[in-house]
Amino acid sequence: MRVFKFGGASVKDAAGIKNVYDVLQKAGYEDVLLVVSAMGKTTNALETVIKNYFDKSAELNSSVQEVKKYHNQILMDLFEEEKHEVFTAVNNQFSELEYFLAHNKSPNYNFVYDQIVSYGELISTTILSHFMSFMGIKTQWLDVRNYIKTDATYRDAEVDWELTQKNIAKNVKRKILNITQGFLGSDENNFTTTLGREGSDYTAAIFAYCLNAESVTIWKDVPGVMNADPRYFENASLLNQISYREAIELAFYGATVIHPKTLQPLQKKEIPLFVKSFINPLLPGTRVAKGADLEPYLPCFIVKRNQLLISLSSIDFSFIMEENISEIFALFHQFKIKVNLIQNSAISFSVCVEDKFENFKDLNAILSKKFKVEFDENVTLYTIRHFNDKAAATVEENKTVLLKQVSRETMQVVTKEN
C-alpha cells in the first residue's frame, strides 16, 4: 500500500478537495490510504472555540457557528443538492461537538482541547470521503481513534505501538481508497487524544509502518524540500534526495517540512518518504530514503526568528560548572523555554532560546539572584548544514553577529539586524 498525506492547505476549500481528486486520478488510488488534516485554518478556529469555552465568553456560540458556516460553504460548493447525505453526517458531527460543550464536566484544559479540536479532522475526512464516492471512487472512511491507541497524555500522546499495529493490520482493507484523520488517536477509555501539533505526518508514518507500506507521500504546495526557505533566501534549490539521517538533522535544527517524529518509524523499515507538489503531482519532488545524504550537495539554511540570546556569568567570577548548568536547564524546563544553541566558557554560559510562552521575565527574576544576566531580544538564529564560506557570508551580510558556533558539518550564527 501507499500512504498519502494531505495537509490543511490542500483541502482548504472546494477547489482544494476537487484537486485532491485530480491528484488521485494522476497518482492512482488503488491500495492507497489517505491521511487528511483539518481544512485550512480550522484548528485555529477551534482553538478560539476552546478559549471562549474556558473564558465562559458570550462569543462561544458564534465561534462554533463560524466553523459551521465555513464547512457548510464548502459543502454547498461541492454538492449540488442539500439532500445529499453528507449534510446530515456533518451536522451530526457539529451536534456532537455542541453536546460536548454543553455537558463536559472536566476542567482539564488539555483533555478538553483534544475532544474539541479533533472535530476539524473528523469533518474534513467525512466531506472528502463523500466527495470521492460522489465522483465514483469507492472509499472506506476510517475513524483513526479505533486504530491508533495511545496513553492519556492529552495534546502530546505516546503511541501504544503493539495495540496500534494489531488494529491496523486486522482492519484496513486493501484494494480500496481508505480515508482517515491525521493528528488523532484515543486512550484506553476511548477518549480522543492528539499526537502534537503537525502530527498528521506522524500519523502517515504510523500507518505506513504498521502496513509495511511501499512509500509515504506528503502532498504540499511546494515542489519538494528546498535547501532554504524561499521567503528568506533568493535562489532556493530543490533537494532531490535526502537521507533519513540528514532529514532528522534538519528537523532537529528546525526545518519545518518534515515532522521530527515522522522519520523514525519509516527509517526502521526503510520506507521511502516523498514530498511532492499537489499543484504539479507528476513532478518527482524530494525523496527521503536510505542513500546519499543530499543530492544535490548544497548548504541547507534553517532560520529561527524571534529568538532570545541569554548570557549568564557568575557574579563572583567562579567557574560555571556542571551543577550550575544542570540547575539552569532545570529552570528552562520548568518555564517551558526551548534551548536551540549552547555555548559556554569558564565563567559564562550563553544560550539561544525560544520563549514561546513568554515566561522569560519570571525566569530572569530567579536567575538574577545567582548570576549576572545579559540578554538580547528578537535575534535570529541561522543554522547552515554543510556550510561553506559563501553560505556563511550570506547570513552575516548587513547584520551584527552576536554569537557563532562551528562544528564539522554545521554552523550556527545568532544575528541582529543593523
ZAMARDREN-688823 format. One record per residue (C-alpha): residue in three letters; y, x, z. Coordinates in Angstrom, 2 decimals, m for minus. Example, Ala and Ser with C-alpha at 12.3 -4.5 7.8 and 13.67 -1.06 7.14 Angstrom:
BEGIN
NODE   type        py        px        pz
NODE    ALA     m4.50     12.30      7.80
NODE    SER     m1.06     13.67      7.14
***
This chain:
BEGIN
NODE   type        py        px        pz
NODE    MET      0.00      0.00      0.00
NODE    ARG      3.64      0.94     m0.43
NODE    VAL      6.26      0.13      2.21
NODE    PHE      9.82     m0.69      1.09
NODE    LYS     12.75     m0.94      3.47
NODE    PHE     15.95     m2.81      2.58
NODE    GLY     18.93     m2.45      4.91
NODE    GLY     21.73     m4.89      5.69
NODE    ALA     23.96     m3.73      2.81
NODE    SER     21.25     m4.57      0.26
NODE    VAL     20.89     m8.20      1.46
NODE    LYS     24.50     m8.94      2.49
NODE    ASP     24.92    m11.87      0.07
NODE    ALA     23.15    m13.97     m2.58
NODE    ALA     23.73    m11.28     m5.24
NODE    GLY     22.03     m8.75     m2.94
NODE    ILE     18.99    m11.00     m2.46
NODE    LYS     18.74    m11.51     m6.23
NODE    ASN     19.00     m7.76     m6.69
NODE    VAL     16.02     m7.22     m4.33
NODE    TYR     14.05     m9.49     m6.66
NODE    ASP     15.19     m7.38     m9.65
NODE    VAL     14.22     m4.14     m7.86
NODE    LEU     10.74     m5.55     m7.20
NODE    GLN     10.40     m6.54    m10.86
NODE    LYS     11.06     m2.90    m11.81
NODE    ALA      9.26     m1.10     m8.97
NODE    GLY      6.33     m3.54     m8.66
NODE    TYR      5.46     m5.80     m5.71
NODE    GLU      1.67     m5.96     m5.50
NODE    ASP      0.32     m4.19     m2.41
NODE    VAL      3.88     m3.93     m1.08
NODE    LEU      5.21     m4.59      2.41
NODE    LEU      8.96     m5.18      2.69
NODE    VAL     10.77     m4.32      5.93
NODE    VAL     14.18     m6.01      5.94
NODE    SER     17.26     m5.73      8.19
NODE    ALA     19.73     m8.42      9.19
NODE    MET     22.15     m9.45      6.44
NODE    GLY     25.39     m7.49      6.12
NODE    LYS     27.21     m7.27      9.46
NODE    THR     25.11     m9.95     11.18
NODE    THR     24.04     m7.62     14.01
NODE    ASN     27.71     m7.01     14.86
NODE    ALA     28.42    m10.77     14.70
NODE    LEU     25.52    m11.46     17.08
NODE    GLU     26.84     m8.74     19.42
NODE    THR     30.05    m10.80     19.56
NODE    VAL     27.94    m13.86     20.48
NODE    ILE     26.34    m11.81     23.30
NODE    LYS     29.76    m10.66     24.56
NODE    ASN     31.06    m14.25     24.55
NODE    TYR     27.91    m15.40     26.36
NODE    PHE     28.35    m12.89     29.20
NODE    ASP     32.12    m13.42     29.36
NODE    LYS     31.49    m17.19     29.58
NODE    SER     34.01    m17.42     26.76
NODE    ALA     35.12    m20.68     25.17
NODE    GLU     34.58    m18.83     21.87
NODE    LEU     30.78    m18.76     22.31
NODE    ASN     30.04    m21.82     20.19
NODE    SER     32.46    m20.85     17.40
NODE    SER     30.97    m17.31     17.23
NODE    VAL     27.50    m18.85     16.72
NODE    GLN     28.92    m21.20     14.08
NODE    GLU     30.41    m18.21     12.23
NODE    VAL     26.95    m16.64     11.91
NODE    LYS     25.50    m20.00     10.82
NODE    LYS     28.24    m20.55      8.24
NODE    TYR     27.71    m17.08      6.74
NODE    HIS     23.98    m17.65      6.25
NODE    ASN     24.46    m21.23      5.00
NODE    GLN     26.77    m19.95      2.26
NODE    ILE     24.06    m17.53      1.12
NODE    LEU     21.53    m20.38      1.14
NODE    MET     23.84    m22.60     m0.93
NODE    ASP     24.33    m19.78     m3.45
NODE    LEU     20.58    m19.13     m3.76
NODE    PHE     19.02    m22.60     m3.73
NODE    GLU     20.28    m25.39     m5.94
NODE    GLU     19.36    m28.22     m3.64
NODE    GLU     19.87    m28.71      0.06
NODE    LYS     16.47    m30.40      0.29
NODE    HIS     14.71    m27.03     m0.10
NODE    GLU     12.53    m26.36      2.96
NODE    VAL     14.35    m23.07      3.67
NODE    PHE     17.35    m25.03      5.04
NODE    THR     15.13    m26.62      7.69
NODE    ALA     13.45    m23.29      8.51
NODE    VAL     16.80    m21.53      9.04
NODE    ASN     18.25    m24.48     11.01
NODE    ASN     15.21    m24.36     13.30
NODE    GLN     15.87    m20.68     13.99
NODE    PHE     19.51    m21.39     14.88
NODE    SER     18.32    m24.23     17.14
NODE    GLU     16.04    m21.74     18.96
NODE    LEU     19.00    m19.37     19.38
NODE    GLU     21.19    m22.15     20.78
NODE    TYR     18.40    m23.30     23.10
NODE    PHE     18.10    m19.76     24.48
NODE    LEU     21.88    m19.55     25.08
NODE    ALA     21.79    m22.89     26.92
NODE    HIS     18.69    m22.25     29.08
NODE    ASN     18.40    m18.49     29.70
NODE    LYS     18.31    m17.55     33.38
NODE    SER     18.07    m13.77     33.09
NODE    PRO     21.20    m11.76     33.99
NODE    ASN     19.70     m8.61     32.36
NODE    TYR     22.09     m7.66     29.53
NODE    ASN     19.53     m5.58     27.59
NODE    PHE     16.93     m8.37     27.74
NODE    VAL     19.43    m10.98     26.54
NODE    TYR     20.66     m8.61     23.82
NODE    ASP     17.19     m8.28     22.30
NODE    GLN     16.43    m12.01     22.41
NODE    ILE     19.69    m12.88     20.61
NODE    VAL     20.22    m10.02     18.16
NODE    SER     16.68    m10.41     16.77
NODE    TYR     17.67    m13.65     15.01
NODE    GLY     19.52    m11.56     12.39
NODE    GLU     16.25    m10.11     11.07
NODE    LEU     14.22    m13.30     11.56
NODE    ILE     16.70    m15.33      9.49
NODE    SER     17.24    m12.73      6.74
NODE    THR     13.49    m12.36      6.12
NODE    THR     13.00    m16.15      6.16
NODE    ILE     15.64    m16.53      3.43
NODE    LEU     14.27    m13.61      1.40
NODE    SER     10.67    m14.83      1.64
NODE    HIS     11.59    m18.36      0.49
NODE    PHE     13.68    m16.98     m2.37
NODE    MET     10.80    m14.78     m3.61
NODE    SER      8.47    m17.81     m3.53
NODE    PHE     11.17    m19.85     m5.31
NODE    MET     11.21    m17.15     m8.05
NODE    GLY      7.43    m17.27     m8.41
NODE    ILE      6.36    m14.28     m6.27
NODE    LYS      3.68    m15.21     m3.74
NODE    THR      4.64    m13.86     m0.31
NODE    GLN      3.36    m13.65      3.24
NODE    TRP      6.08    m13.78      5.93
NODE    LEU      5.03    m11.76      8.97
NODE    ASP      6.61    m12.13     12.40
NODE    VAL      6.76     m8.43     13.29
NODE    ARG      6.63     m9.30     17.00
NODE    ASN      2.95    m10.21     16.55
NODE    TYR      2.26     m6.74     15.11
NODE    ILE      4.44     m4.10     16.78
NODE    LYS      3.77     m4.16     20.53
NODE    THR      5.97     m2.19     22.90
NODE    ASP      6.80     m1.63     26.53
NODE    ALA      9.59     m3.67     28.16
NODE    THR     12.39     m1.12     27.69
NODE    TYR     14.77     m3.57     26.05
NODE    ARG     17.08     m2.12     23.35
NODE    ASP     15.04      1.11     23.09
NODE    ALA     11.39      0.13     23.37
NODE    GLU      8.45      2.54     23.15
NODE    VAL      5.68      1.55     20.74
NODE    ASP      2.16      0.91     22.03
NODE    TRP      0.51      2.66     19.08
NODE    GLU     m3.08      1.69     19.84
NODE    LEU     m2.40     m2.04     20.05
NODE    THR      0.06     m1.95     17.13
NODE    GLN     m2.45     m0.13     14.91
NODE    LYS     m5.13     m2.73     15.74
NODE    ASN     m2.79     m5.67     14.98
NODE    ILE     m1.57     m4.28     11.66
NODE    ALA     m4.96     m3.11     10.38
NODE    LYS     m6.54     m6.50     11.16
NODE    ASN     m3.85     m8.91      9.95
NODE    VAL     m1.88     m7.53      6.99
NODE    LYS     m3.20     m8.94      3.72
NODE    ARG     m3.18     m6.72      0.67
NODE    LYS     m2.66     m7.73     m2.99
NODE    ILE      0.37     m9.79     m1.96
NODE    LEU      4.03     m9.22     m1.15
NODE    ASN      4.37     m9.02      2.65
NODE    ILE      7.84     m9.51      4.16
NODE    THR      8.66     m8.59      7.76
NODE    GLN     11.56     m7.68     10.03
NODE    GLY     12.84     m4.22     10.83
NODE    PHE     14.02     m3.12     14.29
NODE    LEU     11.94     m5.63     16.34
NODE    GLY      8.78     m5.68     18.44
NODE    SER      7.54     m7.53     21.53
NODE    ASP      6.33     m6.63     25.00
NODE    GLU      3.13     m7.74     26.77
NODE    ASN      4.80    m11.04     27.75
NODE    ASN      5.77    m11.66     24.10
NODE    PHE      9.48    m11.27     24.81
NODE    THR     11.34     m9.70     21.89
NODE    THR     12.20     m6.01     22.13
NODE    THR     14.17     m3.74     19.78
NODE    LEU     13.46     m0.16     18.74
NODE    GLY     17.03      1.17     18.98
NODE    ARG     19.91      0.79     16.53
NODE    GLU     18.96      1.76     12.97
NODE    GLY     15.33      1.19     13.97
NODE    SER     14.36     m0.58     10.72
NODE    ASP     13.50      2.77      9.08
NODE    TYR     11.23      3.43     12.06
NODE    THR      9.56      0.02     11.57
NODE    ALA      8.76      1.00      7.97
NODE    ALA      7.21      4.27      9.20
NODE    ILE      5.12      2.44     11.85
NODE    PHE      3.63      0.09      9.23
NODE    ALA      3.08      2.98      6.79
NODE    TYR      1.24      4.98      9.45
NODE    CYS     m0.96      2.04     10.50
NODE    LEU     m1.73      1.05      6.89
NODE    ASN     m2.29      4.65      5.66
NODE    ALA      0.34      3.78      3.07
NODE    GLU      0.81      5.61     m0.21
NODE    SER      4.56      6.01      0.43
NODE    VAL      7.68      4.61      2.13
NODE    THR     10.83      3.90      0.12
NODE    ILE     14.20      3.31      1.79
NODE    TRP     16.47      1.49     m0.68
NODE    LYS     20.15      2.31     m0.20
NODE    ASP     23.48      2.06     m2.03
NODE    VAL     23.40      5.83     m2.70
NODE    PRO     21.28      7.70     m5.28
NODE    GLY     19.35      9.50     m2.51
NODE    VAL     20.04     12.08      0.20
NODE    MET     23.13     14.14     m0.59
NODE    ASN     23.87     17.64      0.74
NODE    ALA     27.17     16.31      2.15
NODE    ASP     28.95     13.03      2.81
NODE    PRO     30.94     12.29     m0.39
NODE    ARG     33.69     10.75      1.78
NODE    TYR     34.49     14.18      3.22
NODE    PHE     33.32     16.61      0.54
NODE    GLU     34.01     16.68     m3.19
NODE    ASN     31.11     17.62     m5.46
NODE    ALA     28.35     16.48     m3.07
NODE    SER     24.96     17.02     m4.75
NODE    LEU     21.72     15.04     m4.71
NODE    LEU     18.77     16.71     m2.97
NODE    ASN     15.61     16.07     m5.00
NODE    GLN     13.15     17.25     m2.33
NODE    ILE     13.38     17.84      1.43
NODE    SER     10.52     18.97      3.66
NODE    TYR      9.69     16.90      6.76
NODE    ARG     10.78     19.83      8.95
NODE    GLU     14.14     20.17      7.20
NODE    ALA     14.75     16.39      7.32
NODE    ILE     14.07     16.41     11.08
NODE    GLU     16.52     19.32     11.49
NODE    LEU     19.20     17.45      9.51
NODE    ALA     18.60     14.28     11.54
NODE    PHE     18.82     16.26     14.80
NODE    TYR     22.27     17.54     13.84
NODE    GLY     23.44     14.03     12.99
NODE    ALA     22.71     13.34      9.31
NODE    THR     22.60      9.54      9.19
NODE    VAL     20.49      8.88      6.10
NODE    ILE     17.10      9.03      7.88
NODE    HIS     16.45      7.84     11.44
NODE    PRO     15.04     10.75     13.50
NODE    LYS     12.04      8.76     14.83
NODE    THR     11.06      7.71     11.31
NODE    LEU      9.81     11.08     10.16
NODE    GLN      7.31     11.89     12.91
NODE    PRO      4.60      9.28     12.14
NODE    LEU      4.98      9.95      8.40
NODE    GLN      4.56     13.71      8.86
NODE    LYS      1.37     13.19     10.88
NODE    LYS     m0.33     11.54      7.89
NODE    GLU      1.70     13.36      5.20
NODE    ILE      3.04     10.07      3.80
NODE    PRO      5.99     10.82      1.49
NODE    LEU      9.32      9.09      2.11
NODE    PHE     11.61      8.28     m0.82
NODE    VAL     15.32      7.46     m0.53
NODE    LYS     16.34      5.55     m3.65
NODE    SER     19.21      3.51     m5.05
NODE    PHE     18.86     m0.27     m5.10
NODE    ILE     21.61     m0.21     m7.76
NODE    ASN     19.61      2.08    m10.09
NODE    PRO     15.99      1.64     m8.91
NODE    LEU     14.43      3.64    m11.75
NODE    LEU     16.23      6.87    m10.75
NODE    PRO     13.90      9.28     m8.88
NODE    GLY     16.01      9.55     m5.70
NODE    THR     15.08     12.00     m2.94
NODE    ARG     11.53     12.78     m1.85
NODE    VAL     10.90     13.79      1.77
NODE    ALA      7.44     15.31      1.96
NODE    LYS      5.35     18.41      2.54
NODE    GLY      6.57     21.31      0.41
NODE    ALA      9.82     23.10     m0.32
NODE    ASP     12.46     22.89      2.42
NODE    LEU     15.18     21.97     m0.06
NODE    GLU     15.33     21.51     m3.80
NODE    PRO     17.90     22.47     m4.99
NODE    TYR     18.52     25.05     m2.25
NODE    LEU     22.10     24.29     m1.17
NODE    PRO     24.16     24.38      2.03
NODE    CYS     23.96     20.98      3.78
NODE    PHE     27.04     19.72      5.62
NODE    ILE     27.00     17.31      8.56
NODE    VAL     30.26     16.03     10.05
NODE    LYS     30.76     14.51     13.50
NODE    ARG     34.29     13.30     14.18
NODE    ASN     35.97     12.15     17.42
NODE    GLN     34.21     14.79     19.49
NODE    LEU     35.34     16.27     22.78
NODE    LEU     35.27     20.04     23.41
NODE    ILE     34.94     20.79     27.13
NODE    SER     35.17     24.29     28.60
NODE    LEU     34.17     24.84     32.23
NODE    SER     34.79     28.07     34.14
NODE    SER     34.12     28.96     37.74
NODE    ILE     37.15     28.78     40.00
NODE    ASP     36.19     31.99     41.87
NODE    PHE     35.11     33.97     38.76
NODE    SER     31.46     33.83     39.84
NODE    PHE     28.77     33.60     37.15
NODE    ILE     27.82     30.19     35.77
NODE    MET     24.08     30.32     36.35
NODE    GLU     21.08     28.07     35.74
NODE    GLU     21.69     25.89     38.81
NODE    ASN     25.28     25.18     37.68
NODE    ILE     24.16     24.34     34.15
NODE    SER     21.39     22.02     35.33
NODE    GLU     23.90     20.23     37.60
NODE    ILE     26.36     19.86     34.68
NODE    PHE     23.65     18.45     32.40
NODE    ALA     22.51     16.00     35.09
NODE    LEU     26.09     14.69     35.15
NODE    PHE     26.22     14.42     31.35
NODE    HIS     23.02     12.38     31.51
NODE    GLN     24.38     10.19     34.32
NODE    PHE     27.59      9.45     32.39
NODE    LYS     25.76      8.93     29.03
NODE    ILE     27.63     11.75     27.32
NODE    LYS     25.72     13.26     24.38
NODE    VAL     25.84     17.05     24.01
NODE    ASN     25.92     18.33     20.40
NODE    LEU     26.64     22.04     20.92
NODE    ILE     26.42     24.51     23.82
NODE    GLN     27.95     27.96     24.24
NODE    ASN     28.12     29.99     27.42
NODE    SER     29.32     33.36     28.68
NODE    ALA     29.15     34.94     32.14
NODE    ILE     31.93     32.85     33.70
NODE    SER     32.46     29.98     31.23
NODE    PHE     30.44     27.21     29.64
NODE    SER     31.58     25.20     26.60
NODE    VAL     30.08     22.03     25.15
NODE    CYS     30.99     19.80     22.24
NODE    VAL     30.12     16.24     23.24
NODE    GLU     30.32     12.62     22.18
NODE    ASP     31.89     10.31     24.76
NODE    LYS     30.69      7.07     23.16
NODE    PHE     31.01      5.03     26.35
NODE    GLU     34.39      6.54     27.37
NODE    ASN     33.13      7.94     30.66
NODE    PHE     34.76     11.37     30.47
NODE    LYS     37.67     10.51     32.76
NODE    ASP     35.27      9.71     35.63
NODE    LEU     33.11     12.74     34.85
NODE    ASN     36.16     15.01     34.76
NODE    ALA     37.15     13.90     38.27
NODE    ILE     33.77     15.15     39.56
NODE    LEU     33.67     18.38     37.51
NODE    SER     37.22     19.35     38.51
NODE    LYS     36.18     19.63     42.16
NODE    LYS     33.89     22.54     41.33
NODE    PHE     35.11     24.02     38.02
NODE    LYS     38.26     24.74     36.11
NODE    VAL     38.08     22.17     33.28
NODE    GLU     39.83     22.50     29.92
NODE    PHE     39.25     20.06     27.08
NODE    ASP     40.34     19.18     23.54
NODE    GLU     40.04     15.57     22.35
NODE    ASN     39.48     14.30     18.78
NODE    VAL     37.94     17.52     17.49
NODE    THR     35.50     17.64     14.58
NODE    LEU     32.07     19.30     14.68
NODE    TYR     30.80     20.66     11.36
NODE    THR     27.17     21.71     11.09
NODE    ILE     26.12     23.68      8.00
NODE    ARG     22.41     24.19      7.36
NODE    HIS     21.66     27.12      5.01
NODE    PHE     25.29     28.23      5.19
NODE    ASN     26.98     30.91      3.10
NODE    ASP     30.49     32.40      3.15
NODE    LYS     31.83     29.83      0.69
NODE    ALA     30.44     26.92      2.74
NODE    ALA     31.95     28.33      5.94
NODE    ALA     35.35     28.78      4.25
NODE    THR     35.23     25.14      3.05
NODE    VAL     35.07     23.69      6.57
NODE    GLU     37.51     26.20      8.11
NODE    GLU     40.24     25.82      5.49
NODE    ASN     43.58     24.49      6.87
NODE    LYS     42.06     23.93     10.33
NODE    THR     42.17     25.63     13.71
NODE    VAL     38.71     26.89     14.65
NODE    LEU     38.15     26.30     18.38
NODE    LEU     34.54     27.45     18.55
NODE    LYS     31.98     28.87     16.13
NODE    GLN     28.25     29.42     16.62
NODE    VAL     25.88     31.03     14.11
NODE    SER     22.09     31.27     14.06
NODE    ARG     19.74     32.33     11.22
NODE    GLU     19.90     29.05      9.30
NODE    THR     22.70     27.07     10.93
NODE    MET     26.42     27.44     11.54
NODE    GLN     28.33     25.05     13.80
NODE    VAL     32.13     25.03     13.84
NODE    VAL     34.42     22.96     16.08
NODE    THR     37.82     22.46     14.46
NODE    LYS     41.11     20.71     14.98
NODE    GLU     43.38     19.66     12.11
NODE    ASN     46.51     21.83     11.75
***
